[in-house]
Amino acid sequence: MQRLVALLLCLTAFLSASSEGASKGPRLDDGRLYRFRYGVELWLNRPKGTAKGSAGFQFSSDVDISLAWRNPENQDDQLLRVQISNFQIQNVAQRSRKNNIFHDTTTESILGREKLEALQRPFMLLWRMGKVRSLYTHKAEPMTVKNLKRGVASMLMMQLNSGKMIEADASGKCLVEYKATKDQVVRTKRMDSCKNQEIGFTTHSQVLGVSEKSTSVTVITLQDGFIKSAVAEETHVLSINAHQTTAAKILSRQSLFLLEVASGPVEAAGKDAVSVVKSLDPKFFSVGVISEKGKSQCKGCPSLMDTWKAIRGQLEPKSLSKSSAPRSFLTLIQQLRKASKAEILKVLRNCSKTALPQLVDAVTSAQTASSLSAMLEFLDFSKADGMMLQERFLYACGFASHPTESMLQALLDISKGKIGSNDIKESVVIIMGALVQKLCRKGGCDLPTVIAVKEQLLAGPDSTQDEAEMQMYLLALKNSLLPEAIPLLARYAESETGAFSTIAITALQRYDPLLITCEVRQTLNRVYHQNRRVYEKNVRAAAADVILSSSPSYMEVRNLLLSIGHLPHEMNKYMLSKVQDILRFEMPASKLVQKAMEDMMIHNYDRFSKLGSSSAYSGFMTRGGDVISTYSLDILYSGSGIMRRSIMNIFGQSNGALLHGLQVAIEAQGLESLIAATPDEGEEDLESFAGMSALLMDVQLRPVTFFKGYSDLMSKMFSMSGDPINVVRGLILLTDHSQVIPLQSGLRAAVEFQGGLGIDISGGMEFSLWYRESKTSVNNRGALVVVGNVTVDADFLSVGLEVSFDMEAALDFITTVQFSNYPFLVCMQMDKTTFPFRESVSKVEKLASGEPFTWQRSREQLVPGSEFPLHQENSNMCKKVFDSSW
């Protein structure tokens, strides 16, 4: 028994000793001074740019490290004294004497005596098991100096055994993986896990957003249990998802090489690190290891008013489709985000009437507390005469890249107050739905204001008998995409009012197909097959579209195909065209359609040879590259040959994300009496009406009415000039990404990517009884500018990189119908004009004083215009239309 006890005691002692050996950390010898050569390199360039073409700088210095104190109770608990000396600054890339901003300068002239003295003042590190736990320096030291010292401290982060852990250095708190061998330690940082004190923002849409790829690896070579050398490389590549060659790369390198080990100071006596630190220098203060934001001071920068005076000429309405407009818009937003409420109001109150709507776009898009407060004070929603500015404000809120709860609360307050225009009242509620969707997407569905607005929107359609208000709430729910709204929308899909049914069904089409349950599809099938009542053709066509795009069953597809031949003439043709489009474009339902068409009862000449002018067609605008752009044109006619519904869609897809970039829908009804024609089934009592609805960048806007009622129709008929009616005009902030990247070196990179769109969408409808011809047109004019900026500002030294591209384009969709004979002659045209595409890159290096070094390159190419292809029948029809016109 005694032998067993002795054996267990020996085994316990052995395991304890082994455990101590395994957990031993790196240690410094007392009375020794370790002198290192420390270097930092910063490179800014495009990802594929050459080193010679980079902007940047490099630091180099000597770093002396010695042991100041060791915890007598824990040998791995050490206090290190660190001092930087012989600090030098140089170009990172070779420069000629003319382009060298450091020529004829000294370190003291660049930093200033105060900063240089602070930088060379010793600082202390509490180093436990190879990890920096605290950093002690003078509290009054400049923030830039503290951050550079944090960069040195970050190079001492290490451990002697492999494993993963969360630790903090100058770049933040990150998950770090160590791989240790006998004489080497590799420290790899999981950059996507890093958390720091900076709060940025980005665009909610992935298609319009920015991607970031980052790496950080430090290779440490050991000698006698301490660092012989350490080399760190950190990269950040940021690119626009829609055009990934518009990208910037940040490369930061650090190196620490042991030069010599010499005699040094003897460690101090003391019970704890804090008391030892205070005894060495009472002014020492613990500042933490994560880098901090310094106070930015801009000397000689233009004020908001100065900026506005310089660019206001570019923001006149006639310039909106030129690239200078969105570029000036982005510049103005940057200034607005720094401005106070008083400064913003001063500019708003001293602006011309023609430029004021564009200024409202910019102020609202700035999305700061000051800009929102200024707009709410500037606009008076109780008066109808300010309707245009009020609606521009509301649309800019709807397109907001990172809306806040306060913005939604502001709209909620407006909706509860006195509003002078019914159109504005509708727009307020519709845009509230868009803000709810964006806030919920960011995880803000449980915010008090969001909950209140959700309750209001969900209760809205059933809380009123006014048709305009019911339509308003349904459009708001269409914007919100709330899952809990699906049962309500399904109920309104079977409404006796065609407008309600259409809005509810098209709203369901915007949801993820996984959310469209069997019960919802049963409702849509009842609408399409008219199981309970007769519906308008456009309602049935919309129901068919949703069924076919929402993972239908085989029987649902089969029944849809069997209905062809038993529908009104033009709807037969529309459904045939829709089926052929699904097969040709290989849409998700194509396999089920192919399977169903193996049955000869479905796929036969009688069913697939129906005549008519209605059609549905999808095609590619761009294919391959970073974004796939598709378009679709659906047009449905009444049996009398008058257009019933025309819808143009443009989608963008990137990295698995989908953006509904544009939808313009034109609807007309009740016009058969003009040509003494018989209305189709279910449409006998429809009021004369024509209007347009637009959805832009995933946001449904308030519909526009061309005419409503027979008397309004006749007055418009005789006064109609054929001039297009404006639907959307303004400036939109598409891409909005802002972040600060704290680098391990202690430097900080500010990243800004912004994209601005100047847009002018108009639509028109011409109707000639004399020539028995109608023509509808949708004209899209726009200019896009995307700019990415990366700036590293070390207070005394700043370098920057700007990458950008811009384009100006026009897209026209024209439908001409001649209904003098049956079948009607229908010609659809979708034309894209030739437009320029420009890319540029610029770099700058500058000191606090002296001439900066700037470099800029650009290139331009013409993208040829084209007429987008539609189906062959349309081409044949267009030849007949233009031959008869001639």
NORCOR-V599028 format. One record per backbone hydrogen bond with DSSP energy under -1.0 kcal/mol. NH is the residue of the N-H (numbers start at 1). CO is the residue of the C=O. If there is no record, write none. Layout:
nh-><NH:NH>
co-><CO:CO>
This chain:
nh-><5:6:7:8:9:10:11:12:13:14:15:16:17:18:19:20:21:22:23:32:33:34:35:36:37:38:39:40:41:42:43:44:45:49:54:55:57:58:59:60:61:62:63:64:65:66:68:69:71:74:77:78:79:80:81:82:83:85:88:90:103:105:110:111:112:116:117:118:119:120:123:124:125:126:127:128:129:131:133:136:137:141:146:147:148:149:150:151:152:153:154:155:156:157:158:163:165:167:169:172:173:174:176:177:178:179:181:185:186:187:188:189:190:191:193:194:195:201:211:213:215:217:218:219:220:221:222:223:226:228:229:230:231:232:233:234:235:236:237:238:239:240:241:246:247:248:249:250:251:252:253:254:255:256:257:258:259:260:262:264:268:276:277:278:279:280:281:284:285:287:291:307:308:309:310:311:312:314:315:319:320:322:325:327:328:329:330:331:332:333:334:335:336:337:338:344:345:346:347:348:349:350:356:359:360:361:362:363:364:365:366:367:372:373:374:375:376:377:378:379:383:387:390:391:392:393:394:395:396:397:398:399:400:408:409:410:411:412:413:414:415:416:420:425:426:427:428:429:430:431:432:433:434:435:436:437:438:439:440:441:442:443:444:447:451:452:453:454:455:456:457:458:459:460:463:470:471:472:473:474:475:476:477:478:479:480:481:485:486:489:490:491:492:493:494:495:501:502:503:504:505:506:507:508:509:510:511:515:516:517:521:522:523:524:525:526:527:528:529:531:540:541:542:543:544:545:546:547:548:549:550:557:558:559:560:561:562:563:566:572:573:574:575:576:577:578:579:580:581:582:583:584:585:587:590:593:594:595:596:597:598:599:602:603:604:608:615:617:619:621:622:628:629:630:631:632:633:634:635:636:638:641:644:645:646:647:648:649:650:651:652:653:654:657:659:661:662:663:664:665:666:667:668:669:674:675:677:683:689:690:691:692:693:695:696:697:698:699:701:704:706:707:709:713:714:715:716:717:718:719:720:725:727:728:730:732:734:734:735:737:738:739:741:743:746:749:750:751:752:753:754:755:756:757:758:759:760:761:762:763:764:766:768:773:774:775:776:777:778:779:780:781:782:783:784:785:786:787:788:789:790:791:792:794:796:798:799:800:801:802:803:804:805:806:807:809:811:812:813:814:815:816:817:818:819:825:827:829:831:832:833:835:837:838:839:840:841:842:843:844:845:846:848:853:855:857:859:861:863:866:868:875:876:877:878:879:880:881:882:883:884:885:886>
co-><1:2:3:4:5:6:7:8:9:10:11:12:13:14:15:16:17:18:19:29:262:65:260:63:257:61:255:59:253:57:251:55:249:46:51:44:42:90:40:88:38:85:36:83:34:81:79:79:77:71:74:127:69:125:66:123:64:62:60:58:100:102:106:107:108:112:113:114:115:116:82:136:80:134:78:131:76:128:126:124:285:138:142:143:144:145:146:147:148:149:150:152:153:154:130:178:176:174:172:169:195:167:165:188:163:186:184:220:179:218:177:216:175:189:190:191:173:738:239:237:235:233:187:231:185:229:183:226:223:221:221:256:219:254:217:252:215:250:213:248:211:246:209:243:245:238:45:236:43:234:41:232:39:230:37:228:35:35:33:31:68:272:273:274:275:276:277:281:137:135:170:303:304:305:306:307:308:311:312:316:317:319:322:323:324:325:326:327:328:329:330:331:332:333:335:340:341:342:343:344:345:347:352:355:356:357:358:359:360:361:362:364:368:369:370:371:372:373:374:375:380:384:386:387:388:389:390:391:392:393:394:395:397:404:405:406:407:408:409:410:411:412:381:421:422:423:424:425:426:427:428:429:430:431:432:433:434:435:436:437:438:440:439:444:447:448:449:450:451:452:453:454:455:456:460:466:467:468:469:470:471:472:473:474:475:476:477:482:483:485:486:487:488:489:491:492:497:498:499:500:501:502:503:504:505:507:508:512:513:515:517:518:519:520:521:522:523:524:525:526:536:537:538:539:540:541:542:543:544:545:547:553:554:555:556:557:558:559:563:568:569:570:571:572:573:574:575:576:577:578:579:580:581:582:587:589:590:591:592:593:595:596:599:599:602:604:635:633:631:629:629:653:622:651:619:649:617:647:615:645:642:638:636:636:666:634:664:632:662:630:659:628:657:654:652:659:650:695:648:693:646:691:644:689:671:672:672:680:669:707:667:704:665:663:699:661:660:696:694:692:690:690:688:709:710:711:712:713:714:715:716:763:761:761:759:757:732:755:755:753:201:751:749:747:743:741:791:739:789:737:787:735:785:732:783:730:781:728:779:725:777:775:773:768:817:766:815:764:813:762:811:760:809:758:807:756:805:754:803:752:801:750:799:797:794:846:792:844:790:842:788:840:786:838:784:782:780:831:778:829:776:827:774:825:772:818:816:814:812:866:810:863:861:806:859:804:857:802:855:800:853:798:796:845:843:841:839:837:835:832:830:871:872:873:874:875:876:877:878:879:880:881:882>
